[in-house]
């Protein structure tokens, strides 16, 4: 066997190994970043400051996550505009809320879909990536059921919602994030049908608690 064939075989072997291991590596990095940013000791003042930063809200620019985007997000972790946290205990989902839908933001958590939305008011909409048969980012939403409790917090208050609807919609049905007259809801959006459609979950507002005076079970959710 000549040297050229040996080099080609080694190259093919290396590429094969990369393809086998790149997905688990990517998923492990995403899970680590989500956990790291969700448990970082961030102050209310920092959240208020992050709420003022400019963010990307161009939905058309959102891409499927690649290992390159995940590694890029890792380098920006300390500068992520974290503005809160979301938890759904029934499906063991807990993620940071990041301002905007930029690729770096969606590589680590739930991204806000409108620039001026406020927790506990109107239709608070969040987007996140989905990975089939994985428990990272918004993937657990597929296991969520009507009636499940959803909590979001900005460290000032904890807002409790109850899951009211779960349906697959067209990718163009962006009306689902519009405010609804006389209603306070939380809308969660992720991919469906290999990205051609969207899974839309809406939860009705139940009540809010001061963060430092919330029942113990709520504080433990975060």
MIVORO-369752 format. One line per 8 residues: number of its first residue (from 1); their letters; for each residue x, y, z of N, C-alpha, C, O. Coordinates in Angstrom, 3 decimals, padded with zeros to 6 digits. Each point is the difference from the previous one (the first is absolute). Layout:
N
NUM	A	X,Y,Z,X,Y,Z,X,Y,Z,X,Y,Z ~ ...
END
This chain:
222
1	XXXXXXXX	000.854,-001.194,000.000,-000.854,001.194,000.000,000.889,001.243,000.000,000.849,000.177,000.875 ~ -001.063,000.683,-001.879,000.862,001.178,-000.086,-000.388,001.060,001.023,-001.051,-000.084,000.636 ~ 001.920,001.084,-000.491,-000.194,001.027,001.020,-001.285,000.784,-000.206,-000.669,000.360,000.969 ~ 000.315,-000.089,-002.234,-001.210,000.781,-000.281,-001.244,-000.711,000.519,-000.876,000.628,000.596 ~ 000.796,-001.956,-000.824,-001.152,-000.748,000.484,-000.059,-000.014,001.522,-001.076,000.094,000.591 ~ 002.250,-000.212,000.041,000.044,000.015,001.467,-000.502,001.331,000.539,-000.780,000.044,000.951 ~ 001.241,001.049,-001.576,-000.427,001.344,000.424,-001.501,000.166,-000.170,-000.667,000.566,000.866 ~ 000.129,-001.063,-001.991,-001.443,000.106,-000.242,-000.792,-000.802,001.025,-001.030,000.461,000.492
9	XXXXXXXX	001.509,-001.660,-000.169,-000.686,-000.823,000.990,000.006,000.654,001.373,-001.014,-000.005,000.698 ~ 002.158,000.568,-000.308,000.104,000.686,001.291,-000.917,001.206,000.036,-000.674,000.253,000.998 ~ 000.652,000.499,-002.110,-000.861,001.187,-000.084,-001.470,-000.382,000.138,-000.758,000.649,000.722 ~ 000.368,-001.709,-001.423,-001.392,-000.456,000.077,-000.347,-000.482,001.404,-001.107,000.232,000.486 ~ 002.058,-000.904,000.166,-000.222,-000.477,001.362,-000.191,001.165,000.964,-000.901,-000.012,000.838 ~ 001.766,001.022,-000.972,-000.090,001.187,000.868,-001.318,000.724,-000.215,-000.667,000.386,000.960 ~ 000.286,-000.201,-002.240,-001.260,000.675,-000.295,-001.187,-000.791,000.543,-000.962,000.578,000.506 ~ 001.039,-001.907,-000.616,-001.069,-000.841,000.535,-000.135,000.147,001.500,-001.111,000.077,000.525
17	XXXXXXXX	002.241,-000.036,000.168,-000.029,000.170,001.457,-000.562,001.356,000.387,-000.751,000.118,000.969 ~ 001.120,000.909,-001.733,-000.506,001.350,000.279,-001.519,000.024,-000.137,-000.697,000.560,000.848 ~ 000.182,-001.174,-001.928,-001.444,-000.014,-000.217,-000.730,-000.760,001.099,-001.113,000.369,000.376 ~ 001.735,-001.434,000.145,-000.619,-000.794,001.058,-000.076,000.779,001.305,-001.007,-000.056,000.705 ~ 002.073,000.782,-000.386,000.094,000.635,001.314,-000.406,001.471,000.036,-000.167,000.561,001.084 ~ 000.006,000.072,-002.239,-000.243,001.443,000.001,-001.361,000.347,000.616,-000.124,001.001,000.705 ~ -000.900,-001.834,-000.971,-001.323,000.294,000.555,-000.023,-000.114,001.521,-000.501,000.912,000.657 ~ 001.026,-002.002,-000.059,000.033,-000.072,001.466,000.815,001.131,000.626,-000.361,000.517,001.057
25	XXXXXXXX	001.453,-000.139,-001.704,000.823,001.098,000.523,-000.796,001.297,-000.020,-000.013,000.746,000.979 ~ -000.656,-000.482,-002.114,-000.807,001.215,-000.123,-001.087,000.045,001.063,-000.197,001.028,000.648 ~ -000.513,-002.148,-000.466,-001.080,-000.048,000.973,000.510,000.194,001.422,-000.654,000.648,000.816 ~ 001.828,-001.211,-000.521,000.588,000.143,001.337,000.370,001.446,000.278,-000.191,000.488,001.114 ~ 000.722,000.204,-002.120,000.370,001.415,000.171,-001.247,000.844,000.232,-000.010,000.873,000.867 ~ -001.049,-001.134,-001.648,-001.249,000.750,000.164,-000.555,-000.192,001.404,-000.379,000.966,000.662 ~ 000.332,-002.220,-000.209,-000.533,-000.286,001.336,000.829,000.690,001.073,-000.547,000.536,000.965 ~ 001.862,-000.547,-001.130,000.881,000.645,000.982,-000.223,001.505,000.034,-000.089,000.593,001.075
33	XXXXXXXX	-000.001,000.028,-002.253,-000.203,001.452,-000.057,-001.347,000.395,000.597,-000.088,000.970,000.753 ~ -000.953,-001.718,-001.086,-001.330,000.304,000.543,000.016,-000.060,001.521,-000.537,000.880,000.674 ~ 001.160,-001.928,-000.141,000.069,-000.156,001.454,000.856,001.101,000.617,-000.365,000.583,001.021 ~ 001.494,-000.307,-001.640,000.907,001.020,000.529,-000.667,001.369,000.076,000.078,000.680,001.023 ~ -000.731,-000.283,-002.109,-000.619,001.326,-000.041,-001.263,000.059,000.844,-000.369,001.071,000.482 ~ -000.288,-002.186,-000.299,-001.219,-000.016,000.795,000.288,000.052,001.498,-000.858,000.394,000.789 ~ 002.060,-000.791,-000.405,000.339,-000.020,001.419,001.025,001.063,000.367,000.422,000.092,001.152 ~ -000.025,000.706,-002.127,000.958,001.067,000.278,-000.603,000.996,000.982,-001.182,000.335,-000.082
41	XXXXXXXX	001.999,000.126,000.997,-000.465,001.001,000.964,-000.118,001.350,-000.703,000.946,000.787,-000.016 ~ -002.101,-000.534,-000.554,-000.248,001.260,-000.691,-000.908,000.852,000.866,-000.899,-000.522,000.660 ~ 001.120,001.814,-000.657,-000.764,000.888,000.875,-001.194,000.592,-000.736,-000.063,-000.020,-001.229 ~ -000.878,000.544,001.998,-001.150,000.684,-000.584,000.474,001.192,-000.822,-000.563,000.310,-001.050 ~ 001.602,000.350,001.542,000.543,001.166,-000.716,000.556,-000.411,-001.363,-000.169,000.718,-000.986 ~ 000.819,-001.854,000.935,000.540,-000.481,-001.272,-001.119,-000.351,-000.969,000.104,000.258,-001.199 ~ -001.168,-000.843,001.720,-001.147,-000.324,-000.849,-000.617,001.275,-000.555,-000.344,000.061,-001.180 ~ 000.204,000.943,002.011,-000.558,001.274,-000.463,000.891,000.612,-001.078,-000.494,000.568,-000.974
49	XXXXXXXX	001.797,-000.686,001.153,000.947,000.518,-000.996,-000.095,-000.788,-001.295,000.007,000.581,-001.085 ~ -000.097,-001.909,001.192,-000.102,-000.840,-001.196,-001.286,000.260,-000.768,-000.040,-000.162,-001.220 ~ -001.009,000.564,001.922,-001.265,000.313,-000.669,000.117,001.208,-000.912,-000.840,000.194,-000.879 ~ 001.870,000.619,001.076,000.171,001.210,-000.787,000.877,-000.202,-001.236,000.060,000.884,-000.854 ~ 000.617,-002.023,000.743,000.921,-000.202,-001.119,-000.778,-000.265,-001.286,-001.138,-000.470,000.031 ~ 001.772,000.780,-001.157,-000.598,-000.295,-001.294,000.128,-001.496,-000.277,000.999,-000.623,000.358 ~ -002.009,000.061,-000.992,000.014,-001.434,-000.288,-000.542,-000.253,-001.401,-000.623,000.871,-000.608 ~ 000.870,-002.069,000.112,-000.413,-000.391,-001.345,-001.399,-000.618,000.041,-000.250,-000.957,000.733
57	XXXXXXXX	-000.652,001.520,-001.531,-001.365,-000.531,-000.080,-000.399,-000.349,-001.432,-001.182,000.010,-000.343 ~ 002.177,-000.320,-000.490,-000.278,-000.367,-001.391,-000.189,-001.512,-000.061,000.977,-000.748,-000.037 ~ -002.223,000.298,000.026,-000.304,-001.429,000.029,000.610,-000.743,-001.188,000.394,-001.161,000.117 ~ -000.321,001.848,-001.267,000.505,-000.652,-001.210,001.469,-000.376,000.116,000.476,-000.862,-000.739 ~ 000.247,001.495,001.655,001.428,-000.286,000.152,000.274,-001.179,000.927,001.143,-000.441,000.125 ~ -002.190,-000.071,000.525,000.195,-001.122,000.923,000.337,-001.256,-000.805,-000.706,-000.355,-000.944 ~ 001.799,-000.312,001.335,000.453,-001.186,-000.722,000.036,-001.214,000.928,000.018,000.132,001.224 ~ -000.008,-001.311,-001.833,000.203,-001.211,000.786,001.366,000.083,000.666,000.957,000.511,-000.582
65	XXXXXXXX	-000.879,-001.015,001.795,001.253,000.109,000.735,001.068,-000.911,-000.587,-000.241,-001.181,-000.251 ~ 001.421,001.747,000.038,001.165,-000.770,-000.428,001.011,000.013,001.136,-000.109,000.805,000.924 ~ 001.081,-001.683,-000.990,001.039,-000.029,001.025,000.756,001.318,000.021,000.457,000.440,001.055 ~ -000.322,000.195,-002.219,000.691,001.292,-000.070,-000.754,001.065,000.783,000.607,000.783,000.731 ~ -001.947,-000.751,-000.885,-000.805,000.984,000.731,000.038,-000.266,001.508,000.028,000.932,000.803 ~ -000.028,-002.207,-000.433,000.043,-000.351,001.420,001.331,000.425,000.616,000.031,000.543,001.105 ~ 001.059,-000.787,-001.815,001.316,000.397,000.510,000.113,001.520,000.071,000.621,000.543,000.914 ~ -001.227,000.137,-001.886,000.005,001.464,000.018,-000.775,000.523,001.213,000.415,000.957,000.654
73	XXXXXXXX	-001.542,-001.600,-000.370,-000.800,000.394,001.163,000.788,-000.204,001.288,-000.123,000.781,000.944 ~ 000.929,-001.834,-000.914,000.805,-000.280,001.190,000.975,001.131,000.280,000.253,000.332,001.158 ~ 000.297,000.262,-002.210,000.948,001.106,000.189,-000.698,001.276,000.459,000.637,000.897,000.552 ~ -001.954,-000.818,-000.781,-000.758,001.201,000.362,-000.803,-000.176,001.289,-000.763,000.886,000.386 ~ 000.936,-002.031,000.276,-000.850,-000.339,001.148,-000.018,001.084,001.063,-001.053,000.298,000.564 ~ 002.198,000.290,-000.287,000.076,001.006,001.063,-000.658,001.318,-000.372,-000.203,000.859,000.858 ~ -000.131,-000.695,-002.130,-000.604,001.252,-000.454,-001.447,-000.177,-000.443,-000.599,000.922,-000.553 ~ 000.040,-002.095,000.791,-001.383,-000.252,-000.403,-000.958,000.908,000.773,000.118,000.120,001.220
81	XXXXXXXX	-001.073,000.527,-001.918,-000.976,000.860,000.689,-001.096,-000.830,000.672,-001.128,-000.064,-000.487 ~ 001.476,-000.571,001.616,-000.960,-000.816,000.732,-000.994,000.916,000.714,000.404,000.920,000.712 ~ -001.703,-001.169,-000.900,-000.998,000.864,000.624,-000.981,-000.789,000.875,-000.963,000.568,000.516 ~ 001.200,-001.857,-000.350,-000.901,-000.779,000.849,000.234,-001.482,-000.159,001.044,-000.435,-000.486 ~ -002.034,-000.336,000.905,000.088,-001.449,-000.039,-001.395,-000.592,-000.146,-000.979,000.573,000.479 ~ 000.891,-001.733,-001.150,-001.266,-000.702,-000.154,000.165,-001.430,000.506,001.038,-000.625,-000.216 ~ -002.060,000.115,000.885,000.040,-001.372,000.516,-001.351,-000.672,-000.185,-001.047,000.585,000.278 ~ 001.093,-001.832,-000.756,-001.194,-000.851,-000.073,000.355,-001.275,000.755,000.555,-000.929,-000.587
89	XXXXXXXX	-000.864,000.873,001.870,000.417,-001.151,000.826,-000.471,-001.351,-000.511,000.718,-000.988,000.148 ~ -001.899,000.912,-000.744,-000.562,-001.289,-000.426,000.828,-000.691,-001.074,-000.050,-001.222,-000.133 ~ 000.825,002.009,-000.647,000.837,-000.596,-001.054,001.479,000.295,000.249,000.838,-000.150,-000.890 ~ -000.537,000.573,002.117,001.382,000.243,000.413,000.713,000.978,-000.942,001.143,-000.224,-000.397 ~ -001.835,001.301,000.053,000.581,001.026,-000.876,000.289,001.254,000.793,-000.878,000.518,000.690 ~ 002.086,-000.032,-000.780,000.399,001.228,000.671,001.044,000.692,-000.865,001.070,-000.554,-000.253 ~ -001.385,001.773,-000.201,000.874,000.690,-000.945,000.106,001.482,000.325,-000.912,000.585,000.584 ~ 002.039,000.020,-000.968,000.081,001.459,000.098,-000.845,000.642,-001.086,-000.153,-000.563,-001.084
97	XXXXXXXX	-000.390,001.725,001.365,-000.684,000.798,-001.017,000.990,001.048,-000.482,000.538,000.772,000.793 ~ -000.303,-000.752,-002.098,000.983,000.901,-000.593,-000.722,000.970,-000.923,-000.948,-000.381,-000.687 ~ 001.388,001.621,000.669,-000.680,000.992,-000.823,000.295,-000.240,-001.479,001.153,-000.141,-000.408 ~ -002.241,000.099,-000.393,000.137,-000.135,-001.443,000.013,-001.431,-000.484,-000.008,-000.948,000.785 ~ 000.030,000.812,-002.139,000.019,-001.322,-000.626,001.255,-000.183,-000.849,-000.021,-000.715,-001.001 ~ 001.103,001.360,001.402,001.271,-000.200,-000.688,000.465,-001.435,000.180,-000.418,-000.678,000.939 ~ 001.282,000.211,-001.838,000.439,-001.397,000.043,000.714,-000.340,001.293,-000.146,-001.109,000.514 ~ 000.923,002.055,000.026,000.704,-000.261,001.259,-000.989,-000.150,001.147,000.157,-000.876,000.849
105	XXXXXXXX	-001.179,001.734,-000.823,-001.011,-000.070,001.063,-000.741,-001.329,-000.039,-000.212,-000.626,001.038 ~ -000.185,000.191,-002.240,-000.770,-001.228,-000.127,000.865,-001.252,000.164,-000.526,-001.110,000.092 ~ 001.830,001.284,-000.055,000.894,-001.141,000.231,000.097,-000.364,001.476,000.510,-001.063,000.354 ~ -001.006,001.956,000.508,000.150,-000.251,001.446,-001.308,-000.010,000.765,-000.050,-000.523,001.113 ~ -001.023,001.093,-001.680,-001.228,000.079,000.781,-001.210,000.414,-000.801,-000.093,-000.262,-001.199 ~ -000.838,000.916,001.882,-001.244,000.474,-000.606,000.169,001.454,-000.399,000.383,000.825,000.829 ~ -000.662,-000.497,-002.080,000.165,001.367,-000.483,-001.310,000.753,-000.055,-001.024,-000.553,-000.402 ~ 001.051,001.825,000.807,-001.210,000.814,-000.052,-000.318,000.355,-001.451,000.904,000.306,-000.778
113	XXXXXXXX	-002.179,-000.347,000.413,-000.400,000.179,-001.388,-000.470,001.406,-000.337,-000.207,000.324,-001.169 ~ 000.036,000.514,002.190,-000.422,001.389,-000.235,000.858,000.919,000.865,000.302,-000.347,001.143 ~ 000.097,001.504,-001.655,000.954,000.853,000.722,-000.512,000.644,001.277,000.789,000.244,000.913 ~ -002.074,000.038,-000.817,-000.486,000.777,001.139,-000.962,-000.770,000.901,-000.769,000.609,000.743 ~ 000.800,-001.925,-000.799,-000.919,-000.768,000.831,000.485,-000.043,001.447,001.194,000.117,000.277 ~ -002.149,-000.286,000.639,000.310,-000.033,001.428,-000.654,-001.212,000.638,-001.140,-000.340,-000.316 ~ 001.860,-000.304,001.209,-000.541,-001.155,000.708,-001.283,000.374,000.738,-000.098,001.074,000.594 ~ -000.883,-001.978,-000.640,-001.253,000.234,000.696,-000.910,000.993,-000.674,-000.991,000.437,000.584
121	XXXXXXXX	001.327,-000.066,-001.845,-000.838,000.949,-000.729,-000.182,-000.472,-001.436,000.932,-000.529,-000.608 ~ -002.134,000.721,000.065,-000.258,-000.304,-001.404,000.333,-001.434,-000.372,-000.253,-000.933,000.763 ~ 000.825,000.776,-001.950,000.389,-001.312,-000.513,001.535,-000.062,-000.001,000.653,000.507,-000.912 ~ -000.097,-001.133,001.944,001.453,-000.097,000.122,000.444,-001.210,-000.808,-000.329,-001.135,000.347 ~ 001.082,001.371,-001.432,000.321,-001.072,-000.949,001.483,-000.343,000.021,000.862,000.880,-000.017 ~ -000.583,-002.189,000.054,001.366,-000.504,000.019,000.172,-001.058,-001.086,-000.918,-000.769,-000.284 ~ 002.107,000.741,-000.319,000.320,-001.000,-001.017,001.199,-000.820,000.459,000.842,000.482,000.759 ~ -000.774,-001.722,-001.228,001.134,-000.856,000.342,000.162,-001.108,-001.015,-000.949,-000.354,-000.700
129	XXXXXXXX	002.151,-000.198,000.616,000.277,-001.093,-000.935,-000.493,-001.339,000.538,-000.127,-000.204,001.207 ~ -000.144,-000.698,-002.143,-000.454,-001.358,000.326,000.961,-001.022,-000.585,000.419,000.120,-001.152 ~ -000.068,-001.129,001.950,000.820,-001.116,-000.470,-000.755,-001.293,000.295,-000.363,-000.256,001.148 ~ 000.127,-000.548,-002.161,-000.782,-001.221,000.170,000.652,-000.949,000.999,001.196,-000.281,-000.067 ~ -002.015,-000.200,000.991,000.407,-000.974,001.011,001.133,000.509,000.892,000.797,-000.789,000.507 ~ -000.728,002.097,-000.321,000.987,000.574,000.911,-000.728,000.811,001.067,-001.159,000.375,-000.184 ~ 001.830,-000.106,001.288,-000.609,000.766,001.080,000.698,001.344,000.175,000.248,000.440,001.123 ~ 000.068,000.209,-002.245,000.666,001.290,000.050,-000.880,001.060,-000.651,-000.844,-000.291,-000.846
137	XXXXXXXX	001.074,001.547,001.277,-000.737,001.152,-000.512,-001.509,-000.258,000.052,-000.501,-000.389,001.055 ~ -000.243,000.590,-002.150,-001.463,-000.132,000.041,-000.490,-001.412,-000.323,-001.207,-000.212,-000.121 ~ 002.101,-000.744,-000.021,-000.417,-001.374,-000.312,-000.999,-000.573,001.002,-000.929,-000.692,-000.415 ~ 001.080,000.954,001.734,-000.961,-000.557,000.968,-001.439,000.469,-000.200,-000.921,-000.606,000.548 ~ 000.708,001.672,-001.320,-001.365,000.488,-000.205,-000.897,-001.059,-000.631,-001.213,000.007,000.206 ~ 001.803,-000.909,-000.966,-000.807,-001.045,-000.631,-000.595,-000.955,001.026,-000.974,-000.696,-000.287 ~ 001.554,000.662,001.477,-000.522,-000.881,001.055,-000.959,000.739,000.927,-000.623,-000.619,000.862 ~ 000.495,001.929,-001.026,-000.881,000.787,000.866,-001.459,-000.300,-000.302,-000.360,-000.326,-001.131
145	XXXXXXXX	-000.485,000.444,002.171,-001.427,-000.313,-000.136,-000.860,001.184,000.427,000.428,000.848,000.784 ~ -001.650,-000.806,-001.316,-000.953,001.024,000.411,-000.176,-000.076,001.522,-000.181,-001.080,000.562 ~ 000.238,002.235,000.086,-000.129,000.054,001.448,001.325,000.101,000.724,000.029,000.317,001.189 ~ 001.089,-000.585,-001.891,001.315,000.120,000.639,000.257,001.442,000.421,-000.472,000.942,-000.637 ~ 001.217,-000.790,001.703,000.349,001.323,000.507,001.331,000.467,-000.588,000.964,-000.762,-000.077 ~ -000.935,002.018,-000.333,001.206,000.623,-000.545,000.335,001.203,000.865,-000.875,000.804,000.322 ~ 002.147,-000.680,000.055,000.448,001.144,000.789,001.026,000.803,-000.784,000.867,-000.567,-000.665 ~ -000.968,001.877,000.745,001.039,000.883,-000.543,000.335,001.031,001.068,-000.851,000.381,000.803
153	XXXXXXXX	002.087,000.059,-000.806,000.402,000.981,001.001,001.011,000.986,-000.556,000.777,-000.316,-000.901 ~ -000.805,001.518,001.459,001.016,001.011,-000.291,000.780,000.330,001.274,000.669,001.029,000.085 ~ -000.768,-001.915,000.894,000.631,000.117,001.320,-000.646,001.053,000.883,000.362,000.140,001.168 ~ -001.319,000.603,-001.719,-000.797,000.922,000.817,-001.299,-000.692,000.388,-000.435,000.054,001.150 ~ -000.175,-000.706,-002.139,-001.223,-000.769,000.233,000.098,-001.359,-000.677,000.790,-000.188,-000.926 ~ -001.594,-000.753,001.393,-000.200,-001.271,-000.692,-001.431,000.007,-000.531,-000.951,000.246,000.743 ~ 000.815,-000.521,-002.040,-001.298,000.020,-000.653,-000.419,-001.431,-000.305,000.748,-000.759,-000.616 ~ -001.941,000.401,001.048,-000.502,-001.357,-000.202,-001.027,-000.016,-001.125,-000.921,000.816,-000.023
161	XXXXXXXX	001.088,-001.751,-000.907,-000.926,-000.195,-001.110,-000.442,-001.461,-000.029,000.684,-000.870,000.537 ~ -001.820,000.606,-001.161,-000.471,-001.376,-000.175,-000.205,-000.280,-001.479,-000.686,000.746,-000.699 ~ 001.294,-001.839,000.228,-000.051,-000.344,-001.418,-001.443,-000.247,-000.437,-000.702,-000.839,000.564 ~ 000.275,001.593,-001.586,-001.403,-000.051,-000.429,-000.190,-000.563,-001.401,-001.053,-000.565,-000.295 ~ 002.051,000.706,-000.576,-000.136,-000.524,-001.364,001.354,-000.419,-000.542,001.036,000.561,000.354 ~ -001.072,-001.568,-001.228,001.223,-000.544,-000.593,-000.357,-000.476,-001.398,-000.776,-000.943,-000.154 ~ 001.341,001.591,-000.877,-000.377,-000.371,-001.364,001.140,000.301,-000.979,000.870,000.830,000.262 ~ -000.907,-001.523,-001.377,000.957,000.242,-001.084,-000.617,000.997,-000.964,-001.149,-000.143,-000.418
169	XXXXXXXX	001.934,001.158,000.074,-000.491,001.075,-000.864,000.947,000.192,-001.177,001.110,-000.533,-000.012 ~ -001.564,001.304,-000.984,000.865,000.333,-001.133,001.115,000.939,000.455,-000.179,000.781,000.934 ~ 001.307,-000.862,-001.589,001.136,000.859,000.365,-000.328,001.477,-000.184,000.640,000.861,000.605 ~ -001.630,-000.568,-001.435,-000.381,001.392,-000.273,-001.040,000.541,000.975,-000.364,001.173,-000.082 ~ -000.123,-002.007,001.007,-001.063,000.422,000.918,000.570,000.799,001.182,-000.126,-000.399,001.158 ~ 000.750,001.528,-001.482,000.637,000.784,001.065,-001.011,000.783,000.835,000.367,000.633,000.990 ~ -001.636,-000.676,-001.387,-001.038,000.680,000.778,-000.090,-000.562,001.424,-000.521,000.670,000.892 ~ 001.018,-001.883,-000.672,-000.128,-000.627,001.322,000.802,000.736,001.077,-000.208,-000.229,001.192
177	XXXXXXXX	001.125,001.112,-001.607,000.759,000.749,001.010,-000.570,001.404,000.209,000.528,000.778,000.795 ~ -001.612,-000.459,-001.513,-000.646,001.303,000.190,-000.718,000.039,001.348,-000.438,-001.029,000.515 ~ 000.328,002.217,000.040,-000.769,000.155,001.234,-001.466,-000.350,-000.251,-000.533,000.230,-001.085 ~ -000.102,-000.787,002.108,-001.413,-000.384,-000.067,-000.781,000.917,000.934,000.320,000.064,001.187 ~ -001.323,000.643,-001.673,-000.741,000.934,000.849,-000.481,-000.651,001.295,-000.598,-001.076,-000.010 ~ 000.872,001.753,001.122,-000.461,-000.415,001.329,000.534,-001.364,000.450,-000.600,-000.650,000.856 ~ 001.732,000.217,-001.435,000.583,-001.269,000.419,001.494,000.166,000.273,000.694,000.764,-000.671 ~ -000.226,-001.496,001.667,001.428,-000.044,000.303,000.455,-001.437,-000.193,-000.427,-000.897,000.726
185	XXXXXXXX	001.301,000.679,-001.716,000.399,-001.362,-000.351,001.515,-000.072,-000.220,000.684,001.010,-000.161 ~ -000.205,-002.235,000.164,001.388,-000.310,-000.331,-000.033,-000.899,-001.225,-000.697,-001.015,-000.003 ~ 001.449,001.377,-001.048,000.047,-000.796,-001.222,001.407,-000.535,-000.218,000.975,000.751,000.043 ~ -000.879,-002.055,-000.278,001.285,-000.658,-000.232,-000.018,-000.621,-001.389,-000.923,-000.739,-000.342 ~ 001.951,001.043,-000.466,000.044,-000.447,-001.387,001.277,-000.797,-000.257,001.090,000.412,000.395 ~ -001.237,-001.560,-001.062,001.162,-000.768,-000.438,-000.332,-000.688,-001.318,-001.121,000.108,-000.496 ~ 002.098,-000.815,-000.071,-000.181,-000.619,-001.317,-000.863,-001.250,000.074,-000.081,-000.671,001.029 ~ -000.563,000.380,-002.164,-000.771,-001.240,-000.160,000.147,-000.466,-001.443,000.306,000.797,-000.886
193	XXXXXXXX	-000.522,-002.071,000.655,000.062,-000.578,-001.354,001.275,000.393,-000.735,-000.040,000.533,-001.109 ~ 001.178,-000.810,001.756,001.314,000.269,-000.589,000.205,001.462,-000.391,000.707,000.306,-000.959 ~ -001.333,000.582,001.711,000.206,001.425,-000.225,-000.995,000.643,-000.940,000.003,001.222,-000.148 ~ -000.865,-002.015,-000.500,-000.949,000.570,-000.950,-001.192,000.642,000.707,-000.678,000.855,-000.570 ~ 000.423,-001.273,001.819,-001.099,000.570,000.782,000.505,000.373,001.388,001.196,-000.094,000.278 ~ -002.103,000.514,000.587,000.373,000.410,001.349,-000.934,-000.643,001.026,-001.193,-000.178,-000.243 ~ 001.767,-000.162,001.386,-000.806,-000.395,001.154,-000.249,001.260,000.813,000.945,000.679,000.403 ~ -002.203,-000.366,-000.162,-000.364,001.198,000.768,-000.710,-000.416,001.281,-001.018,-000.691,-000.036
201	XXXXXXXX	001.561,001.116,001.150,-000.614,-000.277,001.298,-000.393,001.325,000.635,000.792,000.942,000.033 ~ -002.015,-000.877,000.469,-000.422,001.199,000.718,-000.460,-000.383,001.396,-000.681,-001.004,000.209 ~ 001.082,001.847,000.742,-000.359,-000.230,001.402,-000.647,001.258,000.551,000.445,001.114,-000.276 ~ -001.497,-001.303,001.057,-000.730,001.127,000.584,000.644,000.437,001.314,000.453,-000.828,000.791 ~ -000.423,002.131,-000.575,000.545,000.548,001.232,-000.885,-000.404,001.190,-001.228,000.061,-000.071 ~ 001.885,-000.475,001.163,-000.722,-000.392,001.204,000.193,001.042,001.101,-000.966,000.585,000.489 ~ 002.217,-000.361,-000.108,000.301,000.980,001.046,001.496,000.260,000.040,000.786,-000.689,-000.651 ~ -000.406,001.701,001.432,001.414,000.296,000.160,000.345,000.122,001.475,-000.852,000.308,000.834
209	XXXXXXXX	002.126,-000.557,-000.532,000.488,000.057,001.370,001.287,000.829,000.031,000.787,-000.064,-000.945 ~ -000.558,000.830,001.997,001.318,000.628,000.167,001.055,-001.102,000.078,-000.207,-001.001,000.686 ~ 001.318,001.168,-001.368,001.000,-001.065,-000.070,000.485,-000.428,001.386,000.158,-001.190,000.270 ~ 000.075,002.161,000.596,000.562,-000.331,001.313,-001.056,-000.453,001.006,000.332,-000.345,001.135 ~ -001.617,000.345,-001.549,-001.057,-000.435,000.911,-000.852,-001.115,-000.610,-001.070,-000.331,000.511 ~ 001.562,-000.238,-001.608,-000.763,-001.054,-000.664,000.034,-001.270,000.804,000.943,-000.225,000.760 ~ -001.969,-000.630,-000.910,000.024,-001.310,000.664,001.282,-000.749,-000.331,000.551,000.160,-001.089 ~ -000.082,-000.963,002.009,001.279,-000.679,-000.161,000.076,-000.814,-001.292,001.045,-000.041,-000.649
217	XXXXXX	-002.149,-000.604,000.278,000.005,-000.844,-001.195,000.272,000.818,-001.259,000.554,-000.515,-000.972 ~ -000.948,001.804,000.992,000.247,000.847,-001.171,001.444,000.452,-000.044,000.610,000.008,-001.069 ~ -000.055,000.364,002.192,001.396,000.409,000.050,000.904,-001.129,-000.441,001.004,000.229,-000.674 ~ -001.362,-001.469,001.055,000.819,-001.156,-000.372,-000.063,-000.288,-001.485,000.892,-000.663,-000.529 ~ -001.930,001.147,-000.172,-000.118,-000.227,-001.436,001.130,000.668,-000.747,000.340,-000.396,-001.115 ~ 000.249,001.422,001.737,001.073,000.735,-000.640,001.330,-000.197,000.707,001.012,000.558,-000.422
END
